[in-house]
Amino acid sequence: MTALILTCRQDVTADMVVAKLHERGVPLVRLDPADVPGEAALSAEYVHGDFYGHLSMDGRLLSMGALRSIWVRRPGEPAAHAPEPSEWLTAETEQALYGMLYSATARWMNHPSVSTQARCKPWQLSMAHRSGFAVPPTVITTFPRVARQFAAQYRDIVVKSASGPPVGDPPVALPTTRIDQDTDFSGVAAGPTLLQQYIPKRADIRLTSVGSRLFAARKLSAADQVDGRYGSTGHGWEPAEIPGRIDRAVREYTSLAGLAYAAFDFAEDAEGVWWFLECNQGGQFGFIELETGQPIAEAVAAWLAAGPNGGRGVTTPPSTGDGQRVL
C-alpha cells in the first residue's frame, strides 16, 4: 500500500521523511494540490454503492483503495498552478480532491477538519488548561476597557498574533512583543487582540509529538529575549528530558484534539516550569532533528508506514505501538 504526502514542491522537511520511507521500501506518492488540474489529474466514481478513486501524476496511477496513510505536510492551494486559475476553480478542485481522499480508508496526519480546529489559538488555550498544562493568563478582546484592566492586573504583558503573520509579499514578521500597562489600548477596538502575561524564561522548549513518540529539545534564552523565533541567543538546540507531568498533558492534549502530529512550544521559567505557549499542528521539525540528532523523520515515516490498521481511526491520534518515548 502507498503513503501519500500532500506538500509543496520545495519542502526539505518532507524530503527527510521521503528518504526514510524509501529506506523502508514503502511506496509513496508526493502531490502538491496546486498541480491539480494540470500536472496531476483525478477521477472518482460512485456507482452501484461502490467507490473508485484515482490520482495520476508523473506517469503513475494511484488508487484510493491502495492508500495506507496521508500526510498533510504543506500543501499548496488546489488549482493554484492551473493554466487559468480562479477562486471558483480552486473551490471545485478542493471539493473534488479532498472529497475523494476523505472517502478512502487511509489514516491522516493530520485530518484537515482536525487541523482547522487545532489552529485556533483560543481553542488551544482551552485544551491546554483541560490537559493540565501551565498556561499564562491570557485575554483576546476587542474591548479597550478589558485590555486596560488586564494590563493593570498583570502589569508585565506581551501582545501576540492569534493567527500568525498575514500572507503577503514581502512577508511580514509579527514577533511577540512586550508592552507596559500604560499603553494606549484604544486600537484594540479595531480587531481582536491577544494579550498574555509575560513569562520570564531561561529556555525555549520545542516538543514534537508523533503518534505515541515524544521528542523534546531545549535552547537557552538570552536575558532580554521575548520571542524565541527571532534573533540568536548564542545557544543551540539540545535534547531535553520530558517531565512526567508534561508527558501526561501532551498525550491528553493530542487525544482530545485528535492529532497524530503536533509541535508544542513552551517557555521554561527559572523554577523549571514549562509554560504552554502554543501547539502547531503542522510545525517544522527539520531544524530540531538537524541540531539534536533526534529521529523525528524516522518516527513520521514509521507512522505513515503502519497503514490504516496502525492506529485508532482517522481523527484520533494513532500510535506506533511501541510505547516508546524518545528524548
Secondary structure, DSSP 8 states (H G I E B T S, - for coil): -EEEEEE-S--HHHHHHHHHHHHHT--EEEE-GGGTTTTEEEEEEEETTEEEEEEEETTEEEEGGGEEEEEEEE---TTTTSSS--HHHHHHHHHHHHHHHHTS--EEES-HHHHHHHT-HHHHHHHHHHHT-B---EEEES-HHHHHHHHHHH-SEEEE-SS-S---SS------EEE-TTS--GGGGGS-EEEEE----SEEEEEEEETTEEEEEEEE--TT---TTSS--S---EE----HHHHHHHHHHHHHHT-SEEEEEEEE-TT--EEEEEEETT---HHHHHHH---HHHHHHHHHHH-GGGSS-SSS----SS-----
